[in-house]
Amino acid sequence: MPEYSWPDGGSGKETRVAATWPDTVRNLPLGTWVTGEVVGRQRFGVFLAIDHHPDAVGLAEITAMPRCMELPHVGEHVIGRVVWHAEHNHQVKIKLTEWAEHSDLLPPFADMIGQTITGQVTKLAPIGAFVRIADCVEGLVRPEELPAISVSEGQALSVTILGVDLERRRIFLAAAQGR
């Protein structure tokens, strides 16, 4: 089976999903816990067949997935919570439980602004170097914060925490003096 796939719509599935949309929204309000099977997988997330709601289409988008995790594969059974109803395409947006467990990893770093720690460079990009400072936690060292030092992927790097944006889920770093 290919790594990425679309859910099998079957005969008339799209029509049934649209026709039952008002019932789906009523029966699956925001905050509802659901279970389901992954029936399609794309780079942007996974589609779910929601248990006990045969005409509902669930979508767990990668925008809610922690960077250190992988998308579940087709056939896996997952648990999540309804976070949105996408009227335009009749999809129930789901945040998976295993993703939610990682959502509160950043707040402790907000208390560490100004502190220096050692991390590992995971990726170099035009916008700077991404540095893993803890399991599932990466920050960005912008080019102007990398004063004339050569950095490579996999390298250990001492960084100072400049700021933490909890809303946008970002940590801003600078290469520490003395590296």
Secondary structure by P-SEA (a helix, b strand, c coil): cccccccccccaaaaaaaaaaaaaaaacccccccccccccccccbbbbcccccccbbbbbcccccccccccccccccbbbbbcccccccbbbbbbbaaaaaaccccaaaaaaccbbbbbbbccccccbbbbbccccbbbbbcccccccccccccbbbbbbbcccccccbbbbbcccccc
